[in-house]
């Protein structure tokens, strides 16, 4: 795969390279890649995420499987009492207001039953953060950098989202998070018209 020389390589970190086979384009957003992969013509394209860029123009890439763009990933923070879970939920929503997350995401505060326990209270609670799977690394970094911590058990991943949906929990509160103003996503004709360009942005 032959890549063009980039004038400001650092601005491409977090964007994608799409290998069409006969040529490659640098600088696609996740949403643009998802649209290309959904099309019959480009469904077999290869996708690479730009993880690091060096001043000399070298790029550190990671291959991304096509199905990643159709999946949701999530992080789930568990608690045995509503008070703690509600605080964790508020803390996460407030964090998103102060520092916008890297992408759209939804936050739920939910209740589920784990059967009878020694304390007699079978109810447990979870704060869930669900987002497009291709943003897994960015969301993890966002939470780490902001110092978001909870006291209970936590789990994450694509499988955890499916288990969460399958368990049919009772959602007590929900909030939609909006990602920081991303690069403008091109769609349809506008996107298709630029595919021959080696550098997309």
N, C-alpha and C positions, 0 to 999 in steps of 0.2 A: 504494500500500500504506500503510494507516494503522497506525501503531505506538502502543502505549500509552506513557504517561510512566513512566519507571522511577525508583524511589526511589534505588537505588544502582547507577547504570549501570556502574561499573567491574567489578562482580562478574559481568557478562555477557560480558566480553571472552573470546573463545575459544569461546563457545557459538554457537548457530545460531538464525536466524529461519526459520520455515517459513511460506510464503505459500500458503494453501489456496485462494485465489481470492476467496472471499467474506469472509475474515478472515485474520489472521496471528497466529502465536504466537511469543513471544520466549523464548529460554532452553532450547532443546532441546540435548541432548548429541549427539555424532556418531553414537553407537549408536542413539539414538532416531530420528534423521533417517533412518538406513539402514533401520530397520524400517518407517517410514512409506513410504519410496520403494519398498520391496519389496511393499507392499500394492497390490492392484488399484485401490482407491478413491483412493489419494493418490499414485500413481506419477508423476503429472504436476505435482506441487507444485513450487514454486520455492524454492530454498534460498539463504540468505545467511549468511555467517560474520561475526560481529562482531569487527572487528580493533582498533578503538579506541573508547573511550567518554569523553565529556567531562562535567565536573561539571554542565553545564547540561542534560544528558540527550541531547545529540546523539550519534549513533552513526556510526562509519565502517564501512561494509559492503563485502563482496566477494561477488559471485555465485559459487556453487559448482555445477558440473555434477553431475547426478544420478549419472552413472557413476563419479565419483570415489569414491563410497561403496562400490563393489564392487571397487576396484582395490587392489593393493599397490604401494607405492613402495619404493625402497631406496637405500642408499649403499654403494659398493663400494670398498675400499681395497686396492690391488694391491701385491705385493712379489715379488721374484725369489728370495728365500730364506726358508726355513721359520722360522728364528730370529726374523727381523724381524716376519714375519706373526704368529707366536705371541705376541710382545710386544704388537703392536697389538691382537690379540684380547683378551689379558688386561687391557690398559689400558681397553678399551671395557667389558668385563664389570665390572671394578672401579669404573669411573665410575658404572655403573648401580646398583651397591650403595651407593655414597656419595650420589649424587644421582639419585633415581628419574627415568626418562624420562617424557615427557608421556603415553605410551600403551604398550600391550603391543607388544613387538617381538621378533624372533628374531635371534640373532647366530650366524653360522657362520664357522668357519675351514675353508677348502676348498683343495684342490689341483687343478690342471688342467695339461694339457700343451699347449704352444704350438708343438710340433714342435722339431726340433733347433736349437740356438743355437750361437753361436761358442764359448761356454764348454763346450759339450757337454751342458749340463743343460737338458732341454726343460721341466722342471717350473716352474710358477709358482704363486703362492699368492694368495688373496684373503680378506679379512675382510669379510663382508657383514652389513649391518644392514637387515632387511626389516620393514616396518610398514604399517598402513593408510594409503592415499594421502592421506586428508583431514588427516593430521597432519604433512605434509611441512614446513611452515613451523616448526612447534613443534619437530620433531626437529632441524632445521638450527640453530635458536636454541640448543637444549639442548647440542649439540656445540660450537658457537662459544663459548657462555658458559663451558663447562667447559674450554675450551682443548684439545680433543682434536685432535691432529695426527698425521699419519703421513708417512713420507718418500717414499713412492712415488706413483704416479698414482692418481687417484680419479675415479669417475663416479657419477652418481645418476639417479633418475627411475623412471618406470613401465616404460619400454622396457628399461632396464638389468636390471630384475627378470626380465622375460621371457627376455632373452638368458642370464641366469644359470641359470634353470631349464632352458632348451633345451640348454645346454652340458653338462648332466649331470656336474657336477664331483664329485669325491670329497670328501665332508664328513668332515673329521678331528675336529672338535669342534663342539658346538652348545650354545647356552644360550638359555633363554627369559627375556626381561626383562619385568617387570611394571610397568605405569604407576603413577605416584603415585596415591594414592587419589582417584579421580575422583568427581564427583557421582554419586549413585546413579542408575543407568539404570532407567527404568520400561519394562516390556514388556507386550505383550498387552493385556488388559482395562484394566489400570491406566493404561497410556499412552493408549489410546483414550478412556477416561472423562474425560481432562483436555484434550482437543483444542480445546474451545470457549474455554478460558481464554486471555486475551491475554498474560498473564505466566505462564510455566510454573514458575518457581522464585522 
